[in-house]
Amino acid sequence: MRYIEFKNEINSSEFSALLFQGEEAFFRDDALKTLKKKYNSVEGMDFDLFDGGVDLKTVLACLNCPPFINLKRLVVVKDFYPTDKQLSASGFAGALSLPQDFSVLVIINEKPCDVLEKVKGLTVVDCSRE
């Protein structure tokens, strides 16, 4: 899905896991702002951010933790380029096939990640310039 399609669908669709990838930082940043506006009315609550090196079991634990105040818990992972082995060893890909209805996983990458593009249940949003 292209970024513009995501923007058109965000108000009428529910997403459980999203991968925003592409070189256009404005699109990636705006997508996160849009999701925060939709799901997180109370700033700073029910929001987990992982930047760079990440422990997948911690991310899964956050996804399984219900929100305290907001509609959904946003779990954001930036610069996440796992290997097939890392995903299968952690059970991460399997967990995405059975998403919680109270959390949204948001992965934000500048470069494409072929491993993540193959994960079922993960909506890929192209944030490239073209």
C-alpha positions in Angstrom: 0.0 0.0 0.0 1.3 3.5 -0.8 1.4 6.2 1.9 -1.5 8.1 0.3 -3.7 5.0 0.5 -2.9 4.6 4.2 -3.9 8.2 4.8 -7.2 7.7 2.9 -8.0 4.4 4.8 -6.9 5.3 8.3 -10.3 6.6 9.5 -12.3 3.8 8.1 -9.9 0.9 8.7 -8.4 -0.9 11.7 -4.8 -2.0 11.6 -3.1 -4.4 14.1 0.5 -4.2 12.6 2.0 -1.8 10.2 5.4 -1.5 8.6 6.2 2.0 7.2 9.3 1.8 5.0 10.9 4.2 2.6 13.3 7.2 2.4 10.7 9.9 2.9 11.0 10.8 6.5 8.0 13.2 6.3 5.6 10.3 5.4 7.0 8.1 8.2 6.7 10.8 10.8 3.3 11.9 9.7 2.0 8.3 9.7 3.0 8.0 13.4 1.4 11.3 14.2 -1.8 10.2 12.5 -1.9 6.9 14.5 -1.3 8.7 17.7 -4.1 11.1 17.0 -6.5 8.2 16.2 -5.6 5.9 19.1 -3.8 7.9 21.8 -5.9 10.9 23.1 -3.9 11.1 26.3 -0.3 12.0 25.3 2.5 9.8 26.8 0.2 7.0 28.0 -0.1 3.6 26.3 2.8 4.3 24.0 6.0 2.3 23.9 9.0 3.3 21.7 11.9 1.1 20.8 14.6 2.7 18.8 17.4 0.6 17.3 18.4 -2.6 19.1 15.3 -4.3 20.4 14.4 -7.4 22.4 11.6 -9.0 20.6 10.2 -10.7 23.7 9.8 -7.2 25.3 8.0 -5.9 22.2 5.6 -8.9 22.4 5.0 -8.3 26.1 4.1 -4.7 25.3 1.7 -5.8 22.6 0.0 -8.1 25.1 -0.5 -5.4 27.7 -3.9 -3.7 27.4 -4.0 0.1 27.3 -4.6 2.0 30.5 -6.5 5.1 29.3 -6.4 5.2 25.4 -8.3 3.2 22.8 -5.2 1.2 21.9 -1.6 0.8 23.0 0.8 1.8 20.3 4.1 -0.1 20.2 6.6 1.6 17.9 9.8 0.0 16.8 12.2 2.1 14.7 15.1 0.8 12.6 14.1 -2.9 12.9 15.8 -5.2 10.4 15.6 -8.7 11.8 16.7 -11.9 10.2 14.4 -14.9 9.5 16.2 -16.7 12.4 15.5 -13.9 14.9 11.8 -13.8 14.0 11.3 -17.5 14.2 13.3 -17.9 17.4 11.3 -15.2 19.2 7.8 -16.3 18.0 7.3 -12.7 16.7 5.9 -13.7 13.3 3.4 -16.1 14.9 2.2 -13.5 17.4 1.4 -11.2 14.5 -0.9 -13.8 13.0 -3.0 -13.6 16.2 -3.1 -9.9 17.0 -4.6 -8.4 20.2 -7.5 -6.1 19.4 -6.2 -3.5 22.0 -2.7 -2.9 20.5 -1.1 -1.7 17.3 2.4 -2.6 16.3 4.1 0.2 14.2 7.5 -0.6 12.6 9.2 2.4 11.0 12.2 1.7 8.7 14.0 3.9 6.3 15.2 1.0 4.2 13.2 -2.0 3.0 13.3 -5.2 5.0 12.5 -8.3 2.9 12.1 -10.5 6.0 9.4 -8.3 7.5 7.6 -7.9 4.1 6.9 -11.6 4.2 5.3 -11.6 7.7 1.5 -12.4 7.6 -0.6 -9.9 9.4 1.8 -7.0 8.8 0.5 -4.2 6.5 3.4 -2.7 4.5 3.1 1.0 3.7 5.5 2.3 1.1 6.9 5.7 2.2 9.1 6.3 -0.8 9.1 9.5 -2.9 7.8 7.9 -6.1 
